[in-house]
Each structure stands twice: as structure tokens, then as C-alpha cells.
Amino acid sequence: MTLRLIPFALAAFVLVSAQVRAEFSFVVIGDTPYDAQDQRMLDAAVAETMRLKPPFVIHLGDFKGGKAPCDGSADEAFADLIEALKPIPVFATPGDNEWTDCDRHDDPKTGRPYSELARLAELRRRFHEGPPTGGQALRGERQAAQAENQRWSYGGALFVTVHVVGTSDGLSYVNGDPLEQAFSAHAERRKANIAWIAESAEMAKAAGSEVLVFAFQGDPMDVSRQSMGKSCSGAAEALNPCDAFIEVRAALQAAAAAFGGPVLVIHGDTEPFTLGRFPGGAASSLWRLNAAGDAGVGAGGFAYGVRDVTLVTVTGNAGTPFAARGLTTGRAARRSD
């Protein structure tokens, strides 16, 4: 959908966006629960979220660990989480653990690795069909080309989910589908994502939004030094020696430049829990939050990550437009710039 086709929707969005609030907060969940300790934290976080009553929750995906089976039990638990948070709307975007990494496991029905594309189709059917999340109160809408991509408005800000995941955005360790098919599906998803990012920046600027927020699962900087800036020419059965995030980083930087105001990119998939300006310096108004989650103990016995969900605040402060802390720990995100 383009702006030329939705003059009435845009006019309505302008009226809503003009009602700017000085400061508000929302909750971001991602990369959890991976174990029993995570589950206890998440239970406490849900209780605290219900006490705070934020206007919405964003879920970045990875609602199960990568080693957990893709048999549907985690899908049921995720559906229960959404139910437990009602009436707070939950805007969810897929993570790599629940689809593109499922071919680490054999499907008991076939004895072969799960088809990651079939898993994605199941996630879309289960969680991303139907009316937009949030209804008329948040002016929500879904992208026609990719229904898991949503956007909504609140407090003078436009929020946008984009389906970008880890594991080289679905181009590494492909073992359950033909490589050509996986690469073609990625190309279609990337095309839809780039258009959604650009269109959302255009809409936010036209509507007079004060803030623009993008949220997705994959870390767009999770690329080796050797592969950074190297385009991907296909999918691979092992680690793909390329940079699958070139286009999305460029699209985000272009969106920030076009919008002109503060832009926040929220992602998960990696640690540490940090907040700062987006690397590269192309747009000083572009910020990046690596959300809490993805915590545990490594092979050497060293703890990593912050076992929590994130309370994000849009501050209305020009110098530091965003703040983030762990909801249950109170731990502030470390500055990364």
C-alpha cells in the first residue's frame, strides 16, 4: 500500500499523530524464555507489565531457544503469553529460532530436517493473519505483501515492525529446503521490507510524527569483519560468508535522513544490552537499542546478556530521545556510543 492510495487513512493518521505526549513507555520482549530461569523472569515481567499497563508490547521473536524442538509446543506457549497480556496489544515479529533455525531439528513426520519455509508459513497462519493488532485505537495496519509487518501510532510516534531475522536473515545453515527456494523467499521478503521501511518514513514525515521506531529480531551489525559489506549471492548449508543486512541498514539510514527526527531501531538476537547511535554515522538522528534477553552462561562459565525484558521510554528530550532499562532488574541499557 502506498500513500497515494490511502489519502483518508493518512489524514486520520495526521490527526492522531498531532496529539503528542511529552513522555511515554512501552515494553519490549525478545529472546526468551530459553530455560526455566528465563520462564520465572518472564512470569514476573508479565505481572509487572500488567501492573504498569503500557499502551502496547512489542515482541521481537525468539520465543523459544534454538535447541528447543519446533513441534508446536513453543507456539502454544507464545499464544498463552499473548493471552496473559490481554488487553494490552502485543505486536509480534518472527525470530530466527522459531522458523529459519528449525532445520537444525528433524521433523518426526518425515525423519528429515524441518522445512524452515513451512515453519514460517505456519507462524504466519497462526500469529499474523486477521485484523491489525491494536485496532482503531492505535491506527494499526498490516503490509499487504507481508502481513507480519505492521505499523501503528501512539503519542506522536509511528511504530513499525519489519521481518528481519538472525542466521544471516535466513541465508545461513539452510538444510530443510532447496537453497534456490530459500534465497528466492529471502529476496521477496527483503524487497517487501525495504519498501515498508521507506513508505513508513514517508508516512511519518507527512503526518508530522515526532518519533519513528522500527523493531525486528535480527542484529543488523551481526556480521564478521571479513563479510561486512559483501553481498549475498545465494543461501548456504553452512555459515554464509556474506553480509545479509546491507540493504536493510541502508534503508534504515535513508529512512532516518528522509524523516529528519529521532529514529530508533530496536532489535534482539545478540547481547549486550545497549543503547546508542546507530553505527556508521550516516544519520546522527538514528539510534539503536539491542534489547534485553538472550542471556545465559557460556561454555567458559561466564554469564552473558541481561535476563530481562525491556522498558523503553520515548523521553521527548532532543539530546537523549530514548531511554531503556530492564523491567524486572531496573538495569539501564549501557550506552554504546
C-alpha positions in Angstrom: 0.0 0.0 0.0 1.3 3.4 -0.9 0.5 6.9 0.4 -1.2 7.7 -3.0 -3.8 5.0 -2.3 -4.7 6.0 1.3 -5.5 9.7 1.5 -8.2 9.2 4.1 -6.1 6.9 6.2 -3.2 9.4 6.1 -5.5 12.2 7.0 -6.8 10.3 10.0 -3.2 9.4 11.0 -2.2 13.1 10.9 -4.9 13.9 13.3 -3.9 11.2 15.7 -0.2 11.9 15.4 -0.7 15.6 16.2 -1.7 14.6 19.8 1.9 14.4 21.1 2.7 13.3 24.6 5.9 14.5 26.3 6.9 11.1 27.5 5.6 7.5 27.4 6.9 4.0 27.8 6.3 0.6 26.3 7.6 -2.9 26.9 9.8 -5.0 24.5 10.2 -8.8 24.9 12.5 -11.0 23.0 15.0 -13.9 23.1 13.2 -15.6 26.0 12.3 -18.0 27.5 15.2 -20.3 26.8 15.2 -22.1 30.1 13.4 -22.4 33.5 15.2 -19.3 34.9 14.0 -17.3 31.9 10.5 -18.5 32.4 10.5 -17.3 36.0 11.8 -13.9 34.9 9.1 -13.8 32.2 6.3 -14.6 34.6 7.5 -11.7 36.9 7.8 -9.4 33.8 4.2 -10.2 32.7 2.9 -9.4 36.2 4.9 -6.1 36.2 3.7 -5.3 32.7 0.1 -5.8 33.8 0.6 -3.5 36.7 2.2 -0.8 34.6 -0.4 -1.1 31.8 1.7 0.2 28.9 -0.1 1.1 25.7 1.4 -1.9 23.9 4.1 -4.6 24.0 6.5 -5.3 21.1 7.7 -8.9 20.8 10.9 -9.3 18.9 10.6 -13.0 18.3 12.8 -15.9 19.5 10.1 -17.1 21.9 12.0 -20.4 22.2 15.6 -21.4 22.4 17.4 -22.5 19.3 17.9 -26.0 20.7 14.2 -26.4 21.6 12.2 -28.5 19.1 9.9 -27.0 16.6 7.0 -29.3 17.4 4.5 -26.6 18.1 4.7 -26.6 21.9 6.5 -23.3 21.9 3.8 -21.9 19.6 1.2 -22.8 22.2 3.3 -21.2 25.0 3.6 -18.0 22.9 -0.1 -17.9 22.3 -0.6 -18.2 26.1 1.8 -15.3 26.6 -0.3 -13.1 24.3 -3.4 -14.2 26.1 -1.8 -13.4 29.5 -1.0 -9.9 28.4 -4.6 -9.0 27.3 -6.0 -6.4 27.0 -2.5 -5.0 26.2 -1.9 -5.4 22.4 1.2 -7.4 21.5 2.9 -6.5 18.2 5.0 -9.6 17.3 7.6 -10.1 14.6 9.2 -13.5 13.9 12.5 -14.6 15.2 15.0 -17.0 13.7 14.7 -19.6 16.4 11.1 -20.4 15.5 11.5 -20.8 11.8 14.8 -20.4 9.9 16.7 -22.4 12.6 14.1 -25.1 12.8 16.0 -27.2 10.2 18.6 -27.9 13.0 16.0 -30.4 14.1 14.4 -33.4 12.3 10.7 -33.4 11.7 9.4 -36.6 13.3 6.8 -36.9 10.5 9.5 -37.2 7.8 12.7 -38.1 9.6 14.3 -35.1 7.7 15.2 -31.6 8.8 12.2 -29.3 9.2 11.3 -27.1 6.2 12.0 -23.7 7.6 9.7 -22.2 4.9 6.9 -24.4 6.0 7.5 -23.3 9.6 7.3 -19.7 8.5 4.1 -20.4 6.7 2.7 -21.9 9.9 3.8 -18.9 12.0 2.1 -16.6 9.6 -1.1 -18.6 9.7 -1.1 -18.8 13.5 0.0 -15.3 14.5 -0.1 -12.9 11.6 -3.4 -13.3 9.9 -6.5 -11.3 10.5 -7.1 -7.7 11.5 -4.1 -5.5 12.5 -3.1 -5.6 16.1 -4.4 -2.8 18.3 -7.4 -2.0 16.2 -8.6 1.5 15.6 -7.2 2.8 18.9 -3.7 2.6 17.6 -4.5 3.0 13.8 -2.8 -0.3 13.1 -2.3 -1.7 9.6 -0.6 -4.7 8.1 1.6 -4.7 4.9 -0.3 -6.3 2.1 2.8 -8.1 0.8 3.9 -9.4 4.2 1.3 -9.4 6.9 3.7 -9.8 9.8 5.0 -6.3 9.0 2.8 -3.9 10.9 2.7 -0.2 11.9 0.7 1.8 14.4 0.7 5.2 16.0 0.9 6.3 19.6 1.8 9.5 21.4 3.0 11.3 18.3 5.2 8.4 17.2 5.0 5.9 14.4 6.0 2.3 15.2 6.9 -0.3 12.6 7.7 -4.0 12.7 10.0 -5.4 10.0 10.6 -9.1 9.4 14.4 -9.2 9.6 15.9 -12.2 11.5 19.3 -13.6 12.5 21.2 -16.5 10.9 22.1 -14.2 8.1 18.5 -13.2 7.7 17.7 -16.8 6.8 20.6 -17.3 4.4 22.9 -19.4 6.5 22.5 -23.1 7.6 19.7 -23.9 5.2 19.2 -27.6 5.4 15.5 -28.3 5.1 14.7 -26.5 1.8 16.3 -26.2 -1.6 18.9 -23.4 -1.5 17.4 -21.6 -4.5 14.0 -21.6 -2.9 15.3 -20.2 0.3 17.2 -17.5 -1.5 14.2 -16.6 -3.6 12.0 -16.3 -0.5 14.6 -14.1 1.2 14.7 -11.8 -1.8 10.9 -11.4 -1.8 10.9 -10.7 2.0 13.8 -8.2 1.6 12.0 -6.4 -1.2 8.9 -6.1 1.0 10.9 -4.9 4.0 12.8 -2.2 2.1 9.5 -0.9 0.7 7.9 -0.9 4.1 10.7 1.0 5.7 10.8 3.7 3.1 7.0 4.0 3.0 6.8 4.3 6.8 9.4 7.1 6.8 7.4 8.9 4.2 4.2 8.5 6.1 5.7 9.6 9.4 7.1 12.7 7.9 3.9 13.6 6.1 1.9 13.0 9.3 4.2 15.3 11.4 5.3 12.4 13.7 7.9 13.4 16.2 9.5 10.0 16.5 9.8 6.9 14.3 10.6 3.4 15.7 11.5 0.2 13.8 11.5 -3.2 15.5 12.8 -6.5 14.3 14.6 -9.6 15.6 18.0 -9.8 13.8 21.0 -7.8 14.7 21.9 -5.8 11.6 25.5 -5.5 12.8 26.0 -9.2 13.5 28.4 -9.7 10.5 32.0 -10.7 10.6 34.6 -8.1 9.7 35.6 -10.2 6.7 32.0 -10.4 5.4 30.8 -6.9 6.2 29.6 -5.1 3.0 29.9 -8.3 0.9 26.6 -9.0 -0.9 25.0 -12.5 -0.7 24.6 -14.4 -3.9 22.6 -17.3 -2.5 21.7 -19.3 0.5 24.2 -21.7 2.1 24.1 -25.0 4.0 26.7 -23.7 6.4 27.7 -20.2 7.6 27.2 -17.9 4.6 30.4 -15.7 4.2 28.4 -12.6 3.2 26.5 -9.6 4.7 22.7 -10.2 4.5 21.9 -6.9 6.2 23.5 -4.4 3.7 20.1 -3.4 2.2 18.3 -3.1 5.5 21.0 -0.9 7.0 21.0 1.3 4.0 17.2 1.5 4.1 17.2 2.5 7.8 19.8 5.2 7.2 17.8 6.5 4.3 14.6 6.5 6.3 16.3 8.4 9.1 17.6 11.0 6.7 14.2 11.4 5.0 12.3 11.6 8.3 14.6 14.1 9.9 13.6 13.5 13.5 14.7 10.9 16.1 14.6 7.3 14.8 15.0 4.2 17.0 15.9 0.7 15.7 15.1 -2.0 18.3 16.4 -5.5 17.7 17.3 -8.6 19.6 19.2 -11.9 18.8 22.5 -10.8 20.4 23.9 -9.3 23.6 25.0 -6.9 25.2 22.0 -4.8 26.3 23.0 -1.4 24.8 21.5 1.9 23.6 23.3 4.4 21.4 23.6 5.9 18.0 23.4 3.5 15.0 26.9 2.6 13.8 28.2 4.2 10.6 27.4 7.8 11.4 25.3 8.3 8.2 22.4 9.8 10.2 23.0 11.3 13.6 19.3 11.0 14.5 19.3 7.2 14.1 19.5 5.3 17.3 19.9 1.5 18.0 18.7 -0.5 21.0 19.9 -4.1 21.5 17.1 -5.2 23.8 17.5 -7.3 26.9 17.2 -11.1 26.7 19.5 -13.6 25.1 21.1 -14.3 28.5 22.8 -17.3 29.9 26.1 -18.9 30.8 28.7 -19.6 28.1 31.0 -22.6 27.7 33.7 -21.0 29.9 31.3 -20.5 32.7 30.9 -16.8 32.2 27.5 -15.2 32.3 26.4 -13.1 29.3 23.4 -10.9 28.5 20.7 -9.4 30.8 18.0 -11.8 31.7 15.0 -9.4 31.5 12.6 -7.7 29.2 13.0 -4.0 28.3 11.0 -0.9 29.3 11.6 1.7 26.6 10.8 5.3 27.1 10.3 8.0 24.5 11.5 10.9 26.5 10.7 14.0 24.4 14.3 15.1 25.1 16.1 16.2 21.9 19.5 15.2 23.2 18.5 11.8 24.5 15.2 11.0 22.9 15.1 7.4 24.1 15.9 5.5 27.4 15.8 1.8 28.2 16.0 -0.3 31.3 15.3 -3.8 32.4 11.7 -4.1 33.6 12.4 -6.5 36.5 16.0 -5.7 37.3 15.9 -1.9 36.8 19.2 -2.2 35.0 19.8 0.6 32.5 21.0 -0.2 29.0 24.7 0.5 28.6 25.5 3.4 26.3 27.2 2.1 23.1 28.4 5.5 21.7 
